[in-house]
Amino acid sequence: MAETQTEPGGDHRAPRTRRLTAGAATARRRAVGLLATVISVVTTLVVLVLAVHIVFVAFEANTGNDLVRWFGERATDLCWQFKDVFQPQDHKVEVAVNYGLAALVYLVFGRILVGLVRRLR
């Protein structure tokens, strides 16, 4: 018959192996929760950058401004192949639709990924 380890001094609480397993499970839950939070924050920030760029274009923000230029460059980098999916005549509509589509894709896939990660708990 196998013996279980107990705490030194005769303490008859849960065996040591069970407590370590519970500790590992807690660490896993924390790591999964942290990973899900990081994914959620990153996707939210990407969507925010794309949305701010759309607003700047819609309201004709000064492209000479460093902040406007920074958002435009980041949004262009993050937009992937969505930059020219639709090509309406109006540049504002083009940016709103294409960059909006990219933001929607990030949002949906980010939420799906967060859901899958949270299932690992």
C-alpha positions in Angstrom: 0.0 0.0 0.0 1.4 3.4 -1.0 2.0 6.0 1.6 1.0 9.6 1.2 3.2 12.4 2.4 1.8 14.7 5.0 3.2 17.9 6.5 6.1 17.5 8.9 5.1 17.3 12.5 2.2 14.9 12.0 -0.2 17.5 10.5 -2.9 15.5 8.8 -4.1 18.0 6.2 -4.3 17.2 2.5 -1.4 15.2 1.2 1.5 17.2 -0.1 1.0 15.9 -3.7 -2.6 17.3 -3.7 -1.5 20.7 -2.5 1.2 20.9 -5.2 -1.3 20.0 -7.8 -3.8 22.6 -6.5 -1.0 25.1 -6.6 -0.1 24.2 -10.1 -3.7 24.5 -11.1 -3.9 28.0 -9.5 -0.8 29.0 -11.4 -2.2 27.7 -14.6 -5.5 29.6 -14.1 -3.6 32.8 -13.4 -1.3 32.3 -16.5 -4.3 31.6 -18.7 -6.2 34.6 -17.3 -3.2 36.8 -17.9 -2.7 35.6 -21.4 -6.4 36.2 -22.2 -6.1 39.7 -20.7 -3.0 40.5 -22.8 -4.7 39.3 -26.0 -7.8 41.3 -25.2 -5.8 44.5 -24.5 -3.7 44.1 -27.6 -6.6 43.6 -29.9 -8.5 46.5 -28.3 -5.5 48.8 -28.8 -5.2 47.7 -32.5 -8.9 48.4 -33.0 -8.5 51.8 -31.2 -5.6 52.8 -33.5 -7.7 51.9 -36.6 -10.7 53.8 -35.2 -8.7 56.9 -34.4 -7.3 56.9 -37.9 -10.7 56.6 -39.4 -11.9 59.6 -37.3 -8.8 61.6 -38.3 -9.5 60.9 -42.0 -13.2 61.6 -41.7 -12.7 65.0 -40.1 -9.7 65.8 -42.3 -7.2 66.1 -39.5 -3.9 67.9 -40.3 -1.6 65.3 -41.8 1.4 67.5 -40.9 0.7 66.9 -37.3 2.9 64.2 -35.7 0.1 62.5 -33.8 -2.1 62.3 -36.9 0.8 60.9 -38.9 1.7 58.4 -36.3 -1.8 57.0 -36.1 -2.0 56.9 -39.9 1.3 55.0 -40.2 0.3 52.5 -37.5 -3.1 52.0 -39.0 -1.6 51.4 -42.4 0.7 48.8 -41.0 -2.1 47.1 -39.1 -4.6 47.1 -41.9 -2.9 44.2 -43.9 -4.6 43.4 -47.1 -7.8 45.3 -46.2 -6.5 48.7 -47.4 -8.0 48.3 -50.8 -10.7 45.6 -50.5 -13.4 48.2 -51.5 -12.5 51.2 -53.7 -15.3 53.8 -53.6 -14.7 57.2 -55.2 -14.7 59.1 -51.9 -11.4 58.6 -50.0 -13.1 59.1 -46.6 -15.6 56.3 -47.3 -12.7 54.1 -48.6 -10.8 54.5 -45.4 -13.9 54.1 -43.2 -15.0 50.9 -44.9 -11.6 49.2 -45.4 -10.0 50.1 -42.1 -13.3 49.5 -40.3 -13.4 46.0 -41.8 -9.8 45.4 -40.6 -10.9 46.6 -37.1 -13.9 44.3 -37.2 -11.7 41.3 -38.1 -9.3 42.1 -35.3 -12.1 42.5 -32.8 -13.9 39.2 -33.8 -10.7 37.1 -34.0 -9.4 38.6 -30.8 -12.6 37.8 -28.9 -12.6 34.2 -30.4 -9.0 33.8 -29.3 -9.7 35.1 -25.8 -12.6 32.6 -25.5 -10.4 29.7 -26.6 -7.6 30.7 -24.2 -10.1 31.0 -21.3 -11.3 27.4 -22.0 -7.8 26.2 -21.1 -8.5 26.9 -17.4 
